[in-house]
């Protein structure tokens, strides 16, 4: 398996400008990176002052590149309406010429991203909303007629077109079994908080037990200071380099991007 290399970029502070993100994505493509994925947050504690909208940034990346995969990594589905998310995802898939990947997850309320806005703070409830929302979202993206009446979401005899292919990656922390099981039903698993390369082998072994679809992606991220070599050839299809979240310096970010994978 050839491991692809991407950037995992927080559009915060010095990068909280979709024009800057577009410039960096164009530089990343020229430098040989394979993907450009963006954090999706409303706030990120006292050390982050400015944040750009992830969907606008994804559109900027799509317009400034021709080869890079692009997408939010990851969007907490429980704070979104699946029907609006389906429309956005399909439009970005068309805009990018089929290069859009939709990263989804449970989200975390550690800085009040849910509770500060009246959204669901209980992770157990959000997990149920995520599972039901995924069913609705995937059905809408299929282009088929959808009828759904659940505890959290409703879709009454509706059909969404266009229906481009939109891969869905689910995120979860290493050691948590529920996110891994959930991800195995879709197109990829973005595993968070891996400490050792050997842990990756445990992830791929566990995924194999759930028989994921052919072409299933296993994704991880590393700091710019970490050597990716020990992580390659251990079952990951993507190794991302994390840019952010704190004290971002645009000149230093450009140096990392332009150095290539």
C-alpha positions in Angstrom: 0.0 0.0 0.0 1.3 3.5 -0.9 0.7 5.9 2.0 -0.5 9.3 0.8 0.5 12.4 2.6 -1.7 15.3 3.5 -1.9 18.5 5.6 -4.3 18.8 8.5 -4.8 22.5 8.9 -6.4 24.6 11.6 -7.8 27.8 10.0 -7.1 29.8 13.1 -5.6 33.2 13.8 -2.9 33.8 11.1 -4.7 31.3 8.9 -8.2 32.5 9.6 -8.7 33.8 6.1 -10.0 31.7 3.2 -7.7 33.6 0.8 -4.7 32.5 2.8 -6.0 29.0 3.0 -6.4 29.0 -0.8 -2.9 30.2 -1.3 -1.5 27.5 1.0 -3.5 24.8 -0.8 -2.1 25.9 -4.1 1.4 25.8 -2.7 0.8 22.4 -1.1 -0.3 21.0 -4.5 2.8 22.4 -6.2 4.9 20.9 -3.4 3.5 17.4 -3.9 1.1 16.9 -1.0 -1.9 14.7 -1.7 -4.6 16.2 0.5 -5.5 19.4 2.4 -7.9 18.8 5.3 -9.3 21.5 7.6 -10.4 21.6 11.2 -14.0 22.5 11.9 -14.5 24.5 15.1 -16.6 27.4 16.3 -14.2 28.2 19.1 -11.0 26.7 20.5 -10.3 28.2 24.0 -8.6 31.4 25.0 -5.4 30.9 23.0 -7.3 31.1 19.7 -8.9 34.4 18.8 -9.9 34.1 15.1 -11.4 31.2 13.2 -12.4 30.8 9.6 -15.5 28.9 8.4 -14.5 25.5 7.2 -16.9 25.3 4.3 -15.8 28.6 2.8 -12.2 27.4 3.2 -13.0 24.1 1.5 -14.5 26.0 -1.4 -11.3 28.1 -1.6 -9.1 25.0 -1.7 -11.3 23.4 -4.4 -11.1 26.5 -6.6 -7.3 26.9 -6.2 -6.3 23.2 -6.8 -6.8 20.5 -9.3 -5.5 17.3 -7.7 -5.6 17.6 -3.8 -8.3 15.9 -1.9 -10.1 18.4 0.4 -12.5 18.2 3.3 -13.4 19.1 6.8 -11.6 16.9 9.4 -13.9 16.6 11.2 -17.4 18.0 11.4 -19.5 17.2 14.5 -22.7 16.0 12.8 -24.8 16.5 15.9 -24.6 20.3 15.6 -25.6 20.1 11.9 -28.8 19.3 10.1 -28.1 16.3 7.9 -30.1 17.7 4.9 -28.1 20.9 4.9 -24.9 19.0 5.3 -25.8 16.8 2.4 -26.4 19.8 0.1 -23.0 21.3 1.1 -21.1 18.1 0.7 -22.6 17.4 -2.7 -21.9 20.9 -3.9 -18.3 20.8 -2.8 -17.9 17.4 -4.5 -19.1 19.0 -7.7 -17.0 22.1 -7.2 -13.9 20.0 -6.6 -14.4 17.6 -9.4 -14.9 14.6 -7.1 -12.1 15.4 -4.7 -14.2 16.1 -1.6 -14.0 13.9 1.5 -16.5 14.4 4.3 -14.9 13.9 7.8 -17.4 13.4 10.6 -17.3 12.7 14.3 -18.8 13.1 17.7 -17.2 16.4 18.6 -16.0 17.6 22.0 -17.5 20.2 24.4 -14.3 20.9 26.3 -14.5 24.6 25.4 -18.3 24.8 25.2 -18.6 24.3 21.4 -22.0 22.7 22.1 -23.2 23.9 25.5 -22.4 27.6 24.8 -24.8 27.6 21.9 -27.6 25.4 23.4 -26.5 22.4 21.4 -26.5 18.9 22.9 -23.6 18.7 25.5 -24.1 15.0 26.4 -21.7 12.8 24.3 -24.0 9.8 24.7 -26.9 11.7 23.1 -24.6 13.1 20.5 -23.5 9.6 19.6 -27.1 8.6 19.0 -27.6 11.7 16.9 -24.4 10.9 14.9 -25.6 7.4 14.1 -29.1 8.5 13.1 -27.7 11.5 11.2 -25.3 9.3 9.3 -28.2 7.1 8.1 -30.1 10.2 6.9 -27.1 11.9 5.3 -25.9 8.7 3.5 -29.4 8.1 2.2 -29.7 11.7 0.9 -26.3 11.6 -0.8 -27.3 8.4 -2.6 -29.8 10.2 -4.8 -32.6 7.8 -3.8 -35.9 8.9 -2.3 -35.6 9.1 1.4 -38.3 8.7 4.1 -37.1 8.8 7.7 -38.8 9.6 11.0 -36.5 9.2 13.9 -35.8 10.5 17.4 -33.7 13.4 16.1 -34.2 13.8 12.3 -37.0 13.7 9.8 -37.0 13.4 6.0 -40.4 12.9 4.3 -40.3 11.4 0.8 -37.4 13.6 -0.5 -34.8 13.1 -3.1 -31.5 15.1 -3.4 -29.8 15.6 -6.7 -27.0 15.9 -7.9 -25.7 12.8 -6.1 -21.9 12.8 -6.6 -19.8 10.3 -4.8 -18.8 11.6 -1.3 -16.5 9.4 0.8 -17.2 9.6 4.5 -14.5 9.2 7.1 -15.3 8.9 10.8 -13.0 10.0 13.5 -12.3 8.5 16.9 -9.7 8.3 19.6 -7.4 5.3 19.8 -8.8 2.6 22.1 -12.5 3.6 21.8 -14.3 0.8 20.1 -17.6 2.5 19.1 -16.0 5.0 16.7 -14.0 2.2 15.0 -17.2 0.1 14.6 -19.0 3.1 13.2 -16.2 4.0 10.8 -16.1 0.4 9.4 -19.5 0.9 7.9 -18.3 3.8 5.8 -15.2 4.8 3.9 -12.4 5.6 6.4 -11.3 5.9 10.0 -9.3 9.0 11.2 -7.7 7.7 14.3 -6.7 10.3 16.9 -4.2 10.1 19.7 -2.0 7.3 18.5 1.2 7.4 20.6 3.3 4.7 18.9 3.5 3.2 15.4 2.8 -0.2 16.9 -0.7 1.2 18.0 -1.5 1.6 14.3 -1.2 -2.2 13.8 -3.7 -2.7 16.6 -6.1 -0.4 14.8 -5.8 -2.1 11.4 -6.2 -5.5 13.0 -9.4 -4.4 14.8 -10.8 -2.9 11.6 -10.1 -6.2 9.7 -12.5 -7.9 12.1 -15.3 -5.6 11.0 -14.6 -6.3 7.3 -14.6 -2.7 5.9 -15.3 -2.0 2.3 -12.5 -2.4 -0.3 -10.5 0.8 -0.5 -11.2 1.7 3.1 -8.9 4.5 4.3 -7.0 4.5 7.7 -5.9 8.1 8.5 -3.6 9.5 11.2 -2.0 12.8 11.9 1.5 13.7 13.2 3.2 16.9 14.4 5.6 18.6 11.9 8.4 17.6 14.2 7.6 13.9 14.1 9.3 11.6 11.6 6.6 9.9 9.4 8.9 7.1 8.4 8.1 4.7 11.3 4.4 5.2 10.6 4.5 4.2 7.0 3.9 0.7 5.7 1.9 -0.2 8.8 -1.6 -0.2 7.2 -2.3 3.6 7.1 -3.4 4.9 3.7 -3.0 8.5 4.8 -0.4 10.2 7.2 -1.3 13.9 7.7 0.9 16.6 9.1 -0.8 18.7 11.6 -0.7 22.5 11.3 -1.9 24.2 14.5 -3.8 24.9 16.6 -1.8 27.4 18.6 0.6 30.3 17.9 0.5 29.9 14.2 3.1 31.8 12.2 2.3 32.2 8.5 5.9 32.2 7.4 6.6 29.0 9.3 3.5 27.4 7.9 4.5 28.3 4.4 7.9 26.7 5.0 6.3 23.4 6.1 3.9 23.4 3.2 6.5 24.3 0.6 8.9 21.7 1.9 6.5 19.0 0.7 5.8 15.6 2.2 
